Amino acid sequence: LSFHYMALDWLGRSDQVVDTILALSNVVDKDRQLLERFVLVYLYFAWDGPQWIDQCNFLSPTASVCDWNDRTYLGNGIWCDNDGLVEELILQQNRLTGRLDAIMYHLDLKFIWLFDNKIDGSISSYIGEIDRLVGFEIERNPLTGTIPTEVGNLSSLRWLQLFISNINGTIPTELGRCTRLESLEINSNELEGTIPSELGELTALTDLFLGQNNVQGTVP
C-alpha cells in the first residue's frame, strides 16, 4: 500500500478530529489544518512510525496535531505557534527510516530537527519555499545528493547542520544570501570544489565547519 493510501485510510477510518476540521467555517484554516494533518500522518507511515523509540502521541485520533509531542523525551514531536500553526518537526534520535520525502516541505516550518536517524534520499529543491525556516538539522543520516541552490532563498535561516550525511557536489554560492546564518556545519561529507567567496557575506556566522571534505581554498 502507498503511504498516501495509508494516510487517507487512517484519516477516514480512525481519526476523530478530521470531521471537526471539515466543519470549520474559515476556509483557510480548514485547508491548512487538513494539509498539516495529512502530511504528518503520511510521514508517520513513510518513516516507519510503529518502530520509533518514542511515538510522541502521533496518530492520537482525538488530539490536535499540536499535541502530537512528548515533553519528556528530547522534546520530540510536533510543536505549534500561538495561532495553532505547526512550526517545529522534531524527531531526533528516534529510529526513523525511509526517505526524506518532499511532502515534508508542504509544512510551513521554522525548525526541522531529524538528526541521528536512518533517513535516506536527497534534500529537495522545494526546501527553498519554506520562507520562515530558521533551523534545518538533519545531520548523521545516510543521505544522497547535493545541497540544493534553493537554500539561498531561506532568508530566515540561522542553523544549517548536515555533517556526516554523505552529501556530495559543491558548496552552493547561494548560501551567501542566507545573511542571518549563524551556524553552518557541513563537515565530514563528500563535498568538493572551491570554498565560495560568497560565504564572506555571512557576517552573523559564528560556527563554520567544512573539514573532512575535498574542498579547496581559504575561508573568506
C-alpha positions in Angstrom: 0.0 0.0 0.0 1.2 3.5 -0.7 1.8 6.0 2.1 -0.8 8.3 0.5 -3.4 5.5 0.8 -2.3 4.6 4.3 -2.7 8.2 5.5 -6.1 8.7 3.8 -7.3 5.4 5.2 -6.3 6.3 8.7 -8.0 9.8 8.4 -11.1 8.2 7.0 -11.4 5.2 9.4 -9.7 6.1 12.6 -9.4 9.9 13.0 -12.0 11.6 15.2 -10.7 15.2 14.6 -11.0 15.4 10.8 -14.8 16.0 10.9 -14.3 18.9 13.3 -11.8 20.4 10.9 -14.1 19.9 7.9 -16.8 21.8 9.8 -14.7 24.9 10.2 -16.2 28.0 8.5 -12.8 29.6 7.7 -11.7 28.0 4.5 -8.0 29.0 5.0 -7.9 27.4 8.5 -9.7 24.4 7.2 -7.4 23.8 4.3 -4.3 24.4 6.4 -5.3 22.0 9.2 -6.3 19.3 6.8 -3.0 19.6 4.9 -0.9 19.5 8.1 -2.8 16.5 9.5 -2.5 14.6 6.2 1.2 15.4 5.8 2.1 14.3 9.4 0.1 11.1 9.1 1.9 10.4 5.8 5.3 11.0 7.3 4.5 8.7 10.3 3.9 5.8 7.9 6.7 6.8 5.5 9.3 6.9 8.3 8.1 3.6 9.9 6.4 5.2 12.8 5.5 1.9 14.6 9.2 1.3 15.1 10.0 4.7 16.6 11.6 4.8 20.1 9.1 7.4 21.1 5.7 7.5 19.5 5.3 11.2 20.5 1.5 10.7 20.7 1.4 10.5 16.9 -1.8 9.3 15.4 -3.8 10.1 18.5 -7.3 10.1 16.9 -8.8 12.6 19.4 -5.9 15.1 19.6 -4.8 18.1 17.6 -1.5 17.7 15.8 -0.3 20.3 18.2 -0.5 17.7 21.0 1.5 15.1 19.0 4.6 15.5 21.1 6.5 14.3 24.1 7.8 16.8 26.6 9.9 14.1 28.4 12.0 12.6 25.6 14.2 15.1 23.8 11.3 17.4 23.2 10.4 15.2 20.2 7.2 15.6 18.3 5.1 18.4 16.7 5.1 21.9 18.2 2.8 24.7 17.1 2.8 28.5 17.5 0.2 30.6 19.4 -2.1 30.5 16.4 -2.0 26.7 16.2 0.2 26.6 13.1 2.7 23.7 13.0 6.2 25.3 13.3 8.5 22.6 14.6 9.1 19.0 13.4 11.5 17.4 16.0 12.1 13.7 15.7 15.8 13.4 16.6 17.4 10.1 17.6 14.1 8.3 17.1 14.9 5.4 14.8 13.3 6.9 11.7 13.8 5.1 8.5 12.7 5.8 4.9 13.2 8.6 2.5 13.5 12.4 3.1 10.1 12.8 1.4 9.4 16.2 -0.4 5.9 16.2 1.1 7.5 17.5 4.3 8.1 20.8 2.6 4.3 21.5 2.4 4.5 22.3 6.1 5.4 26.0 6.8 8.0 25.0 9.4 10.5 27.1 11.4 12.5 24.1 12.7 13.2 20.7 11.2 15.3 18.5 13.5 15.7 15.0 12.3 19.3 14.2 13.2 20.7 10.8 14.2 18.2 8.6 12.3 18.4 6.4 9.2 16.7 8.6 6.7 18.0 8.4 3.2 17.3 10.3 -0.1 18.2 13.8 -1.1 17.3 17.3 0.0 14.6 18.6 -2.4 14.8 22.0 -4.1 11.4 22.6 -2.5 13.2 23.4 0.7 13.6 26.9 -0.7 9.9 27.5 -0.4 9.8 27.3 3.4 10.0 31.0 3.9 10.2 31.1 7.6 12.7 28.2 8.1 15.1 29.0 10.9 16.8 25.7 11.7 17.4 22.7 9.4 19.4 20.0 11.2 19.4 16.5 9.6 23.0 15.5 10.3 24.1 11.9 10.7 21.6 10.4 8.3 22.6 8.4 5.2 21.5 11.0 2.7 22.5 11.3 -1.0 22.7 14.2 -3.4 23.8 17.8 -3.1 22.9 20.9 -1.2 20.3 22.5 -3.4 20.9 26.0 -4.6 17.5 27.0 -3.4 18.7 27.1 0.1 19.7 30.7 -0.8 16.1 31.6 -0.7 15.9 30.9 3.1 16.3 34.5 4.3 15.5 33.5 7.9 17.8 30.5 8.2 20.1 30.6 11.2 21.3 27.0 11.6 22.2 24.5 8.8 23.7 21.3 10.0 24.3 18.5 7.5 27.5 16.9 8.8 28.2 13.2 8.4 25.4 12.8 5.9 27.0 11.7 2.6 26.3 15.0 0.9 28.2 15.5 -2.3 28.7 18.1 -5.0 29.9 21.6 -4.3 29.1 24.2 -1.7 26.5 26.4 -3.4 27.4 30.1 -3.8 23.8 30.9 -3.0 24.4 30.2 0.7 25.9 33.7 0.7 22.4 35.1 0.6 21.5 33.5 3.9 22.7 36.5 5.8 21.2 35.5 9.2 23.1 32.2 9.2 24.9 31.7 12.5 25.9 28.0 12.2 27.0 26.2 9.0 28.1 22.7 9.8 28.6 20.6 6.6 31.8 18.8 7.5 32.5 15.1 7.1 30.7 14.7 3.7 31.8 14.2 0.1 31.8 17.9 -0.9 34.4 19.1 -3.5 35.4 22.2 -5.4 36.4 25.6 -4.2 35.1 27.2 -1.0 32.9 30.0 -2.4 33.9 33.6 -1.7 30.2 34.4 -1.1 30.5 32.8 2.4 32.2 36.0 3.3 28.8 37.7 3.2 27.7 35.7 6.2 28.6 38.3 8.8 26.4 36.7 11.5 28.2 33.4 11.2 29.8 32.2 14.4 30.3 28.4 13.7 31.7 27.2 10.4 32.7 23.6 9.9 33.9 22.5 6.4 36.5 19.9 7.3 36.8 16.3 6.1 35.6 17.2 2.7 37.6 17.5 -0.6 37.1 21.3 -0.8 39.9 23.7 -1.7 40.7 27.3 -1.0 40.5 29.5 2.1 37.7 30.7 4.2 36.7 34.2 3.1 
